[in-house]
Amino acid sequence: MAATSELARVPGFDRLDSNELAQLEALTQKKRYPANTAIFFQDDPADALYILLSGSAKAFQTSEDGKDRIVRILKPGHAFGELAMIAEKPRLLTVQTLDDCEMLRLPKKEFVEFADKHSWVLWTLLRAFANRIAEMNSDILEMSYRDVPYRLLRAISDFATKHGEPGAGGATRITTPMREEDLAALIGADLRTVSRLLEQYENEGIITRTKAEWTVPDADGLRRTLEYMIQQGV
């Protein structure tokens, strides 16, 4: 997929015409990163924003006691690193690739010069970030009232919805790499508990797992299960 079409998918850049998109693309640097590579670390200087073209990555925060909490899974078309750069603050999160990735890097100096000529881009990026924060806060509030089985099934369902592809027999394939450690960090649960529940869900046919991908045989059924759990106050 052409880089300009990817730029057009990013909130704030989608209002640019083809000439403006070409000008913006000319300011970017295309980068490739292998799996499990840190793009930047929490507290690093924020000297650029990034746009994911292919692959997937996780954005996480590390607490003072060394525990990681994943706050976002990034997929193609997502921009990240913009808030700290605009606010001129250190990085709030660490971003690490989950598989091989290709990205566009837009240095701060070039972004500022472009935004000076297209000031609405800055505000649209901030609005998109504010919407993400509101959605994340809503999810955190809901999850805080739920137990670990619900949180884990909800995370799997969200992965199937956001990162899934149609599979055989109506199943949903999740090709974004999903490690048990990442799921535990995503839902704020103990790794041993997550491992035990995943084995249980696999035995019950809710999921199937291979090294390359996970499959949800009945994504609609999983969503109905979550609705039932909410009704039961689980």
DOMAR-585393 format. One record per residue: residue in one letter; x, y, z of N, C-alpha, C in turn; residue number from 1; chain. Coordinates in pm, 1 decimal, m for minus. Atoms other than C-alpha are relative to their C-alpha. Last residue first. Example, Ala and Ser with C-alpha at 12.3 -4.5 7.8 and 13.67 -1.06 7.14 Angstrom:
BEGIN
SITE  type       nc1       nc2       nc3      cac1      cac2      cac3       cc1       cc2       cc3  seq  mol
SITE     S     m82.0    m119.0      m6.0    1367.0    m106.0     714.0     m77.0     109.0      73.0    2    A
SITE     A      89.0    m119.0       0.0    1230.0    m450.0     780.0      90.0     120.0       0.0    1    A
END
This chain:
BEGIN
SITE  type       nc1       nc2       nc3      cac1      cac2      cac3       cc1       cc2       cc3  seq  mol
SITE     V    m131.5      63.2     m14.0   m1920.1   m1123.3    3661.9     109.4     103.5     m20.7  234    A
SITE     G     m82.9     m77.8     m90.6   m2239.1    m927.6    3725.5     137.2     m57.6      23.0  233    A
SITE     Q     m14.3      75.7    m123.6   m2463.9   m1194.6    3573.4      88.9      73.1     101.5  232    A
SITE     Q     132.9      13.1     m61.4   m2579.5    m954.1    3305.2       7.7     m71.3     133.9  231    A
SITE     I      35.0    m132.0     m52.3   m2216.6    m865.3    3232.9    m134.5      m6.3      71.7  230    A
SITE     M     m79.8     m21.7    m120.5   m2129.2   m1235.3    3202.3     m30.2     135.6      62.4  229    A
SITE     Y      60.7      79.0    m108.7   m2418.8   m1281.9    2959.1      75.9      21.0     129.1  228    A
SITE     E     124.7     m67.6     m37.7   m2292.2    m996.0    2742.1     m68.2     m73.6     114.6  227    A
SITE     L     m36.4    m119.9     m75.9   m1943.7   m1148.7    2746.4    m124.3      75.9      45.9  226    A
SITE     T     m45.8      45.4    m131.9   m2083.0   m1485.2    2639.3      35.5     118.4      88.7  225    A
SITE     R     121.3      32.7     m77.0   m2273.6   m1317.0    2357.6      36.1     m48.3     140.2  224    A
SITE     R      62.1    m127.4     m40.7   m1948.2   m1158.9    2239.8    m127.7     m24.4      79.4  223    A
SITE     L     m82.5     m56.1    m106.8   m1781.3   m1500.8    2243.1     m58.8     132.2      49.0  222    A
SITE     G      31.6      73.0    m122.5   m2068.2   m1647.5    2041.6      79.4      52.1     118.4  221    A
SITE     D     132.0     m48.3     m43.8   m2021.2   m1375.2    1781.1     m42.1     m69.6     128.8  220    A
SITE     A     m16.7    m132.5     m60.1   m1649.3   m1456.2    1763.5    m132.3      57.1      49.0  219    A
SITE     D     130.9     m64.7       4.8   m1715.3   m1827.3    1708.3       9.1     135.0      70.8  218    A
SITE     P      92.9      70.5      88.7   m1403.3   m2029.4    1624.3    m134.4      70.2     m16.3  217    A
SITE     V     124.7       0.2     m77.4   m1165.7   m1768.5    1772.8    m105.2     m65.9     m89.8  216    A
SITE     T     127.7       2.3      71.0    m828.2   m1852.2    1623.3    m113.7       1.6     101.5  215    A
SITE     W     108.8      47.1     m83.3    m477.8   m1770.7    1741.5    m127.8       4.5     m83.1  214    A
SITE     E     123.5     m76.8     m12.8    m176.8   m1740.9    1516.5     m93.7     m63.8     101.2  213    A
SITE     A      13.9    m108.4      97.0     178.8   m1844.0    1428.7    m123.4      86.1      23.6  212    A
SITE     K    m108.6     m96.5     m16.0     273.1   m2054.2    1733.2     m21.7     122.5     m87.5  211    A
SITE     T    m121.9      55.4      55.6     m65.7   m2223.9    1730.9     107.7     105.0      21.3  210    A
SITE     R    m126.7     m71.5       8.7    m368.2   m2154.6    1944.2     104.8     m82.7     m71.9  209    A
SITE     T    m103.8      96.8      33.8    m736.4   m2243.4    1943.9     128.1      79.2     m22.1  208    A
SITE     I    m112.0     m41.5      84.2    m995.7   m2038.5    2125.1      79.3    m123.2     m40.6  207    A
SITE     I      21.4    m143.4      19.3   m1338.9   m2085.3    2284.7     108.8      58.2     m89.0  206    A
SITE     G      22.5     m32.8     139.8   m1313.9   m2460.5    2231.7     m27.3     146.6     m26.6  205    A
SITE     E     143.5     m21.2      20.7   m1359.4   m2549.5    2599.4     m33.7      38.1    m143.7  204    A
SITE     N      67.0     128.3     m20.2   m1009.6   m2698.2    2618.3    m150.1      10.1     m25.5  203    A
SITE     E     m36.1      83.4     113.8    m871.3   m2377.5    2468.3     m67.8    m136.8      11.3  202    A
SITE     Y      78.5     m45.5     114.9   m1064.7   m2167.3    2716.4      32.0     m81.7    m124.3  201    A
SITE     Q     140.8      36.1     m19.5    m923.1   m2373.4    3004.8     m83.4      38.5    m121.8  200    A
SITE     E       6.9     145.4      18.4    m567.2   m2346.2    2874.2    m144.2     m48.1      14.4  199    A
SITE     L     m14.8      23.5     143.0    m617.7   m1970.8    2839.7      m5.6    m149.5     m31.2  198    A
SITE     L     127.2     m29.7      65.6    m752.5   m1956.4    3194.5       7.5     m25.0    m150.1  197    A
SITE     R      98.3     102.3     m38.2    m448.1   m2131.8    3340.4    m133.0      21.9     m72.5  196    A
SITE     S     m38.4     126.6      63.6    m203.1   m1911.8    3148.4    m102.1    m109.2      28.5  195    A
SITE     V      30.7     m11.5     142.3    m388.1   m1594.7    3254.1      33.3    m129.9     m72.4  194    A
SITE     T     145.2       4.9      13.6    m381.0   m1699.8    3619.0     m41.0       5.4    m146.3  193    A
SITE     R      42.0     138.1     m24.4      m9.8   m1779.5    3601.3    m150.8     m15.0     m13.9  192    A
SITE     L     m28.7      83.9     116.2      60.1   m1444.4    3435.2     m47.1    m143.0      21.9  191    A
SITE     D    m114.5      87.2     m24.6    m112.1   m1243.7    3710.3      18.4     m95.4    m118.0  190    A
SITE     A      24.3     123.7     m74.5    m353.1    m983.2    3577.9     128.9     m79.3      14.9  189    A
SITE     G     m40.9     m20.2    m138.1    m346.2    m621.6    3462.2     m24.2    m119.8      88.7  188    A
SITE     I     118.5       0.0     m87.4    m553.4    m671.7    3147.6      36.2      18.1     146.9  187    A
SITE     L     109.8     m78.0      56.1    m287.4    m573.3    2893.3    m117.3      11.4      97.0  186    A
SITE     A     m30.9    m142.1     m16.3       9.3    m691.4    3098.9    m114.3      87.9     m49.2  185    A
SITE     A       0.8     m27.6    m143.9    m145.5   m1039.0    3131.5      27.0     148.1      25.7  184    A
SITE     L     139.1      m2.0     m43.4    m224.7   m1039.3    2760.7     m10.4      30.8     148.7  183    A
SITE     D      60.1    m124.1      47.5     132.4    m940.2    2680.5    m146.4      10.0      42.5  182    A
SITE     E     m51.2    m110.8     m80.3     277.6   m1214.5    2901.0     m63.1     132.7     m41.0  181    A
SITE     E      71.9       1.3    m127.0      52.6   m1472.1    2736.9      44.5     116.0      88.6  180    A
SITE     R     m68.0      77.6    m102.9     198.0   m1371.3    2404.4     m82.8       5.5     127.6  179    A
SITE     M      59.6     m14.8    m133.0     m26.7   m1257.9    2121.5      73.4     m91.6      97.2  178    A
SITE     P     m60.2      84.1    m103.9     134.3   m1196.8    1781.0     m58.0      29.9     137.9  177    A
SITE     T     m84.4     m84.2     m84.0    m116.0   m1026.3    1548.8      58.8     m85.1     111.5  176    A
SITE     T    m138.9      20.2      39.2    m240.9   m1307.3    1324.1      95.0      94.7      72.6  175    A
SITE     I     m73.5    m113.6     m55.0    m579.2   m1338.2    1489.1     147.7     m23.3     m29.2  174    A
SITE     R    m142.3      20.6     m22.3    m798.4   m1567.3    1277.6      62.9     128.0      52.7  173    A
SITE     T     m78.1    m123.4      11.8   m1175.3   m1543.1    1311.5     143.8     m28.3      37.3  172    A
SITE     A     m87.6     m35.3    m112.2   m1382.2   m1856.3    1246.5      70.9     132.0     m27.9  171    A
SITE     G      53.4    m113.0     m74.8   m1668.2   m1867.8     996.1      83.4      40.6     119.9  170    A
SITE     G     118.1      35.4     m76.7   m1582.0   m2217.8     878.0     m56.2     112.2      84.3  169    A
SITE     A      83.6     108.9      49.7   m1229.1   m2130.9     770.2    m119.9     m21.0      91.8  168    A
SITE     G     m63.1     130.8      10.9   m1089.9   m1793.6     870.2     m97.7    m104.2     m49.5  167    A
SITE     P      89.2     115.7      18.5   m1189.3   m1429.8     829.7      79.8    m128.5     m17.5  166    A
SITE     E      24.5      22.5     141.8    m924.0   m1191.1     966.7     m91.6    m121.1     m14.5  165    A
SITE     G      33.0     130.1      55.0    m895.5   m1049.6    1317.1     m20.1       0.0    m150.8  164    A
SITE     H    m117.2      53.5      70.2    m706.8    m744.6    1440.1     m29.0    m132.6     m69.5  163    A
SITE     K     m87.9    m103.3      54.3    m978.1    m513.1    1572.0     111.6     m55.1     m87.9  162    A
SITE     T      73.1    m106.4      69.2   m1267.7    m751.4    1631.9      94.3      94.5     m72.7  161    A
SITE     A      68.8      59.0     114.8   m1064.4   m1062.5    1715.2     m71.0     107.1     m82.0  160    A
SITE     F    m101.3      35.6      98.9    m829.4    m862.1    1937.3     m66.2     m55.5    m125.7  159    A
SITE     D     m44.8    m125.3      61.6   m1129.0    m707.4    2113.5     106.9     m26.2    m105.8  158    A
SITE     S     105.9     m45.5      88.9   m1276.4   m1052.9    2173.2      39.9     128.4     m70.9  157    A
SITE     I      m3.4      88.8     116.9    m946.3   m1176.1    2316.3    m104.6      42.6    m102.2  156    A
SITE     A    m120.5     m32.7      76.1    m929.4    m873.2    2547.6       9.4     m84.8    m126.2  155    A
SITE     R      24.9    m128.6      66.5   m1291.9    m925.2    2655.9     121.0      39.5     m84.3  154    A
SITE     L      85.8      27.6     115.3   m1220.5   m1291.6    2728.9     m29.9     127.7     m77.1  153    A
SITE     L     m77.4      75.5      98.0    m927.9   m1188.1    2948.7     m83.1     m29.7    m124.3  152    A
SITE     R     m97.3     m89.2      60.9   m1118.7    m915.8    3130.7      79.3     m71.3    m108.6  151    A
SITE     Y      66.5     m91.8      91.8   m1414.5   m1147.1    3191.2     101.4      86.9     m72.5  150    A
SITE     P      54.5      73.5     115.6   m1198.6   m1424.4    3333.0     m70.4      90.4    m100.3  149    A
SITE     V     m99.9      32.7     102.2   m1000.3   m1169.6    3543.3     m58.5     m80.9    m116.0  148    A
SITE     D    m104.4      91.7     m44.2   m1291.3   m1018.8    3733.3      87.4     m41.5    m117.8  147    A
SITE     R      13.7     137.1      48.6   m1481.4    m709.0    3629.7     113.2     m87.4      51.2  146    A
SITE     Y     110.4      64.9     m69.5   m1540.5    m375.3    3803.3     m12.8    m147.7     m36.0  145    A
SITE     S     m26.4      m4.1    m143.5   m1202.3    m226.8    3713.5    m108.9     m68.9      80.5  144    A
SITE     M     m81.9     113.8     m40.2   m1253.0    m343.8    3355.6      22.3      m3.1     151.2  143    A
SITE     E      78.9     122.7       8.6   m1540.4    m100.1    3302.8      79.6    m118.8      52.8  142    A
SITE     L     106.6      m5.9     m99.8   m1344.1     196.1    3436.1     m82.8    m127.9      m2.6  141    A
SITE     I     m61.0      23.2    m130.7   m1034.7      99.1    3236.3    m105.6      m1.9     108.4  140    A
SITE     D     m34.4     142.6     m10.8   m1240.5      65.4    2917.2      57.6     m31.4     137.5  139    A
SITE     S     125.7      74.3      m8.9   m1398.9     408.7    2967.5      26.5    m149.3      16.8  138    A
SITE     N      50.7     m19.5    m135.0   m1059.0     560.8    3040.7    m130.8     m75.5      22.0  137    A
SITE     M     m82.2      79.7     m90.7    m921.2     407.1    2720.5     m50.1      12.6     143.4  136    A
SITE     E      33.9     140.4      20.7   m1208.9     545.4    2514.7      77.2     m89.2      96.4  135    A
SITE     A     135.6      19.3     m51.5   m1163.9     893.9    2662.7     m42.8    m145.8     m13.2  134    A
SITE     I      m7.0      m3.2    m145.9    m787.4     876.6    2607.4    m137.5     m25.4      60.0  133    A
SITE     R     m62.8     125.0     m43.8    m835.1     768.1    2245.6       5.0      m7.1     152.0  132    A
SITE     N      99.6     106.7      16.9   m1081.6    1052.5    2187.6      56.0    m134.5      44.7  131    A
SITE     A      97.1     m14.6    m108.7    m831.7    1300.9    2334.6    m107.8    m108.3      m8.5  130    A
SITE     F     m62.5      51.4    m121.6    m564.9    1166.8    2097.4     m96.8       8.0     117.6  129    A
SITE     A      m4.6     146.1      13.0    m795.2    1216.6    1798.7      62.4     m62.5     124.2  128    A
SITE     R     136.7      48.1     m19.6    m868.4    1570.7    1916.0      m4.3    m152.7      m8.4  127    A
SITE     L      29.3      m7.9    m142.9    m495.0    1640.2    1956.1    m141.1     m50.8      28.7  126    A
SITE     L     m78.6     103.6     m66.4    m428.4    1516.5    1602.1     m29.0      m2.5     149.8  125    A
SITE     T      66.6     126.3      31.2    m715.1    1731.5    1474.4      75.4    m116.9      61.9  124    A
SITE     W     119.0      13.3     m83.5    m575.1    2033.6    1656.4     m73.0    m131.4     m27.2  123    A
SITE     L     m38.2      13.5    m140.0    m230.7    1993.1    1505.7    m121.3     m24.3      87.4  122    A
SITE     V     m52.7     136.0     m17.4    m363.5    1933.2    1155.1      33.3     m25.9     146.1  121    A
SITE     W     110.0      88.5     m40.3    m576.3    2249.5    1185.8      48.4    m144.6      16.5  120    A
SITE     S      17.8       2.5    m146.1    m256.6    2456.1    1184.9    m109.6     m95.4      45.2  119    A
SITE     H     128.7      71.2      m4.6    m166.1    2367.4     826.5     m37.9     m18.7     147.2  118    A
SITE     K      72.6     m33.5     122.8     120.5    2606.2     744.5    m137.9     m65.1      m4.2  117    A
SITE     D      10.9    m145.6       5.0     265.2    2606.3    1095.8     m80.2      44.6    m122.6  116    A
SITE     A     117.1     m38.6     m78.2     186.9    2234.2    1107.8     m18.5     150.9       3.2  115    A
SITE     F     119.6      34.2      77.0     434.9    2168.1     824.8    m125.1      47.3      72.9  114    A
SITE     E       3.2     m86.6     117.3     717.1    2355.8     999.3    m125.0     m26.8     m84.2  113    A
SITE     V      34.3    m135.5     m44.8     636.1    2184.3    1328.0      m9.8      94.4    m119.0  112    A
SITE     F     142.8      m3.3     m34.0     633.7    1841.8    1160.2     m42.8     140.4      40.6  111    A
SITE     E      75.7      m0.4     124.3     971.4    1904.1     994.8    m150.6       4.4      26.7  110    A
SITE     K     m25.4    m126.0      69.3    1132.0    2000.0    1325.4     m83.7       9.9    m126.6  109    A
SITE     K      71.1    m111.4     m62.3     968.0    1711.4    1512.4      16.7     129.4     m78.0  108    A
SITE     P     m73.7     m72.7    m103.3    1090.1    1439.8    1279.1     m76.6     123.6      48.1  107    A
SITE     L       8.7    m141.0      33.3     827.0    1235.0    1091.1      68.6      79.4     110.6  106    A
SITE     R     m43.3     m84.8    m111.0     911.3     864.9    1099.5      m1.7     144.8     m46.5  105    A
SITE     L     m47.1    m130.5      41.2     718.4     637.9     864.6      35.1      78.6     125.1  104    A
SITE     M      57.2    m123.0     m53.6     694.9     278.5     969.2      52.2     120.6     m75.6  103    A
SITE     E     m47.0    m110.4      81.7     752.9     m78.2     852.1     m73.1     125.1      47.0  102    A
SITE     C      79.3    m119.9      25.8     718.5    m354.1    1105.1      69.5      93.4     m98.9  101    A
SITE     D     m74.5     m88.6      88.7     834.0    m712.0    1164.9     m88.9     116.4     m42.7  100    A
SITE     D     m55.1      74.8     112.3     634.3    m853.1    1456.3      76.2      98.4     m88.8   99    A
SITE     L      41.7     137.3     m27.4     528.8    m736.7    1800.9      44.9     m94.3    m111.4   98    A
SITE     T      64.5      76.1     106.6     720.6    m410.7    1776.6     m38.0    m139.8      48.3   97    A
SITE     Q     m82.0     112.9      44.9     791.0    m216.0    2093.8     m75.8     m79.1    m105.2   96    A
SITE     V      64.6      68.0     112.8     662.7     125.6    2201.3      95.9    m105.9     m52.8   95    A
SITE     T     m92.5      72.5      86.5     757.1     253.3    2547.2     m80.7     m64.0    m112.0   94    A
SITE     L      10.3     144.8      13.9     525.1     510.8    2697.5     121.4     m54.2     m74.3   93    A
SITE     L      85.7      50.6    m106.7     502.5     869.2    2820.4       0.5    m152.4       5.2   92    A
SITE     R      93.2     104.4      40.0     795.8     990.2    2610.3     m77.0     m53.5     121.4   91    A
SITE     P     m59.5     131.3      27.4     953.8    1303.4    2750.8    m108.0    m101.6     m38.4   90    A
SITE     K     m22.9      77.2    m121.3     758.5    1629.2    2715.2      72.6    m129.3     m35.1   89    A
SITE     E    m141.6     m16.6     m32.9     754.6    1890.0    2438.0      32.2     m62.1     136.1   88    A
SITE     A      m6.7     m61.2    m132.5     373.3    1889.0    2440.6     142.6      29.4      44.4   87    A
SITE     I      68.5    m129.3       5.5     364.1    1830.4    2063.7      12.5      73.1     133.0   86    A
SITE     M     m73.3     m87.8      89.5     628.5    1558.1    2087.3     m62.8     138.6      m3.7   85    A
SITE     A    m120.7     m44.0     m70.2     473.6    1398.7    2394.3      80.2      95.5     m86.6   84    A
SITE     L      35.0     m87.0    m112.2     137.7    1390.6    2216.7     124.0      53.6      71.0   83    A
SITE     E      26.7    m139.1      33.9     255.4    1267.0    1876.5     m20.3      89.6     122.0   82    A
SITE     G    m110.7     m85.0     m41.5     431.7     946.9    1972.4     m25.4     147.6     m21.5   81    A
SITE     F     m31.0       3.8    m142.8     187.5     736.2    1776.8     122.0      86.3      28.5   80    A
SITE     A    m109.9     m90.4     m32.5       7.5     732.7    1443.6      24.7      m8.8     149.7   79    A
SITE     H      m6.0     m69.6    m128.5    m202.7     429.2    1356.8     121.9      91.5       4.9   78    A
SITE     G      84.3    m118.5       3.4    m263.7     339.0     992.1       0.2      78.4     128.5   77    A
SITE     P     m23.8     m90.9     112.9    m129.0     m14.1    1026.7    m102.5     113.6      m6.5   76    A
SITE     K      10.7      71.1     126.4    m181.4    m156.1    1378.7      17.1      99.0    m114.6   75    A
SITE     L      m5.5     m82.5     121.1     m90.2     m44.3    1728.7      m6.6     m87.6    m124.3   74    A
SITE     I     m58.9      82.0     105.2    m197.5    m226.0    2043.5     m10.8      79.1    m129.1   73    A
SITE     R      49.1      m8.8     137.4    m256.1      19.7    2324.2      74.1     m98.9     m87.9   72    A
SITE     V     112.9     m91.7      11.0    m225.7      56.1    2701.2     m55.9       7.2    m142.3   71    A
SITE     I      24.9     m35.6     139.5      m0.7    m235.1    2787.7    m124.7      87.4      m6.8   70    A
SITE     R     143.9      m2.2      27.5      92.7    m228.9    3154.6     m20.1      48.3    m143.0   69    A
SITE     D      44.9     m62.1     124.4     448.9    m329.2    3245.3    m152.6      m7.9     m10.6   68    A
SITE     K     107.6      71.6      67.3     562.3    m396.1    3602.2     m45.3      78.8    m122.3   67    A
SITE     G     m44.4      79.2     114.1     904.1    m267.0    3708.3    m107.3     m76.4     m73.8   66    A
SITE     D     m40.9     132.3     m46.5     820.8    m148.1    4060.9      32.9     m95.1    m115.0   65    A
SITE     E    m124.2     m10.5     m76.8     824.4     214.2    3945.3      48.3    m135.0      49.8   64    A
SITE     S      15.1     m62.8    m130.8     564.0     133.5    3681.7     133.1       1.8      73.3   63    A
SITE     T     m65.6      78.5    m104.1     640.1      62.1    3316.2      m8.8      75.9     131.9   62    A
SITE     Q     m59.9     m83.5    m103.3     401.2     195.5    3054.0      57.0     m89.9     107.8   61    A
SITE     F      19.7      37.0    m139.5     314.2      12.6    2735.4      74.5      96.2      91.6   60    A
SITE     A     m40.8    m117.6     m76.3     260.2      69.2    2364.5     m28.9     m30.4     146.8   59    A
SITE     K      70.1     m24.3    m126.2     248.4    m252.2    2162.9      57.9     125.6      65.0   58    A
SITE     A     m88.1     m38.4    m110.1     336.1    m298.3    1798.2     m84.5      21.5     124.3   57    A
SITE     S      71.4     m42.6    m120.2     190.0    m442.5    1479.3     101.0      27.0     110.6   56    A
SITE     G     m35.9      66.1    m124.8     300.5    m509.5    1122.2     m83.9      51.1     116.3   55    A
SITE     S      27.1     143.7       1.5     271.4    m267.7     833.0      50.2     m61.3     130.4   54    A
SITE     L      43.0      39.2     133.9     256.5     107.6     775.6     m35.4    m147.4      m7.7   53    A
SITE     L     m22.6     142.0      28.3     275.1     236.1    1133.0     m59.0     m35.4    m136.2   52    A
SITE     I     121.5      53.5      60.0     299.8     613.4    1151.1      30.1    m143.0     m42.0   51    A
SITE     Y     m12.8     117.4      86.0     557.3     766.1    1382.8    m136.5     m39.6     m53.5   50    A
SITE     L     118.7      84.1      m7.0     602.5    1100.6    1556.7      15.9    m109.4    m105.2   49    A
SITE     A      66.2      34.4     125.7     942.8    1252.3    1618.5    m133.0     m67.1      30.0   48    A
SITE     D     m56.7     m75.0     111.5    1183.8    1399.4    1876.7     m66.6     m30.3    m133.4   47    A
SITE     A      99.3      20.2     106.2    1015.6    1302.3    2201.2      39.3      83.9    m120.7   46    A
SITE     P      42.7    m125.6      63.4    1314.1    1269.8    2436.1     m95.8     m30.1    m115.4   45    A
SITE     D     m89.2     m49.2     105.7    1313.1     925.6    2603.7     m45.5     138.1     m46.6   44    A
SITE     D     m88.2    m107.7     m48.3    1114.0     896.2    2929.0     105.8      43.1    m101.6   43    A
SITE     Q      60.4     m95.0     m93.2     947.8     567.1    2824.5     108.1      93.5      54.2   42    A
SITE     F      25.6      40.3    m136.9    1150.7     401.7    2552.9     m69.4     111.3      78.1   41    A
SITE     F     m51.6     m94.2     m98.6    1153.0     435.5    2176.1     m42.3     m47.7     138.0   40    A
SITE     I      m8.1    m118.1      85.8    1106.3     210.2    1876.7      48.9     118.7      82.3   39    A
SITE     A      53.6    m122.1     m60.4    1188.5     m93.2    2091.5      19.0     116.5     m96.0   38    A
SITE     T     m92.1    m113.3      m1.0    1243.3    m402.2    1876.5     m68.6     120.4      63.4   37    A
SITE     N     m55.0     m16.4    m135.7    1061.4    m729.2    1947.6     108.1     108.3       7.3   36    A
SITE     A      86.3      27.5    m115.6    1002.3    m807.3    1579.1      77.7      19.5     130.0   35    A
SITE     P      35.6     140.2     m23.2    1233.1    m648.2    1323.6     m88.5     m14.3     122.9   34    A
SITE     Y     m42.7      50.1    m129.8    1215.7    m275.4    1245.5     m38.6    m147.7      11.0   33    A
SITE     R      41.4     139.1     m20.2    1194.6    m104.8     907.7      59.8     m51.0     130.9   32    A
SITE     K     m83.3      83.2     m86.2    1204.0     272.9     869.8     m57.6    m141.5       6.0   31    A
SITE     K      55.8     135.1     m11.7    1073.5     511.8     604.3      98.2     m88.0      76.4   30    A
SITE     Q    m102.9      99.8      25.2    1176.0     870.4     673.0     m62.9    m138.2      19.5   29    A
SITE     T     m11.4     118.1     m85.4     918.6    1145.1     647.4     117.1     m88.2     m40.6   28    A
SITE     L     m66.9     m36.7    m124.8     937.3    1497.5     507.0      27.1    m120.6      89.4   27    A
SITE     A    m138.8     m34.3      32.8     859.5    1385.8     150.3      79.8      37.7     124.4   26    A
SITE     E     m75.5     125.3      14.2     545.8    1216.2     284.5     147.3      28.3     m26.6   25    A
SITE     L     m22.7      55.4    m133.6     420.2    1553.7     403.0      82.4    m127.7      m7.8   24    A
SITE     Q     m95.6     m86.6     m70.2     465.8    1715.9      62.3      34.7     m57.4     137.5   23    A
SITE     A    m131.5      24.0      60.8     297.1    1418.7    m107.6     106.9      85.1      67.8   22    A
SITE     L     m45.3     129.9     m47.6       6.1    1442.5     135.7     138.8     m32.6     m55.2   21    A
SITE     E     m44.4     m19.0    m137.5     m20.1    1813.8      60.5      49.4    m131.2      60.7   20    A
SITE     N    m126.2     m74.8       3.1     m32.8    1742.9    m313.7      56.0      19.4     140.1   19    A
SITE     S    m107.7      88.4      46.3    m293.5    1468.5    m268.9     134.1      71.6      m3.8   18    A
SITE     D      18.6      43.2     138.2    m520.3    1684.5     m55.3     123.2     m77.7     m45.3   17    A
SITE     L     m98.1     m51.4      95.4    m491.8    1689.7     321.4     m33.2     m47.1    m141.3   16    A
SITE     R      55.6    m117.8      67.0    m804.9    1629.4     524.5      96.6      60.8    m100.8   15    A
SITE     D      99.9      42.8      97.3    m702.8    1271.8     615.0     m64.3     117.3     m74.2   14    A
SITE     F     m59.4      m0.2     133.1    m384.0    1398.6     779.8    m103.0     m32.0    m107.8   13    A
SITE     G     m81.4    m120.9       8.5    m549.2    1499.8    1104.3      66.8      12.1    m134.5   12    A
SITE     P      78.2    m119.5     m33.5    m677.2    1151.0    1173.7      89.7     122.9       5.5   11    A
SITE     V     m30.8     m53.1    m132.9    m437.4     907.9    1000.8     m85.9     122.9      27.2   10    A
SITE     R      79.4      71.5     m99.5    m589.2     714.6     709.1      19.8      56.1     140.4    9    A
SITE     A     137.5     m48.0       8.1    m460.0     969.2     454.0     m91.1     m69.3     100.7    8    A
SITE     L       7.5    m130.0     m65.6    m105.8     894.8     566.6    m143.4      51.4       2.1    7    A
SITE     E      m8.4      24.1    m142.8    m156.5     530.2     471.9      m9.2     132.3      76.6    6    A
SITE     S     130.9      50.4     m39.3    m275.1     632.6     125.2      m1.9     m33.4     148.0    5    A
SITE     T      94.0    m111.1      m4.1      36.7     847.6      91.3    m137.9     m47.0      40.7    4    A
SITE     A     m12.2     m73.1    m125.3     260.5     557.3     193.2    m102.3     111.7       8.6    3    A
SITE     A     m81.5    m120.2      10.5     135.6     342.8     m90.3      m0.6      75.9     130.6    2    A
SITE     M      85.3    m119.9       0.0       0.0       0.0       0.0      87.9     123.6       0.0    1    A
END
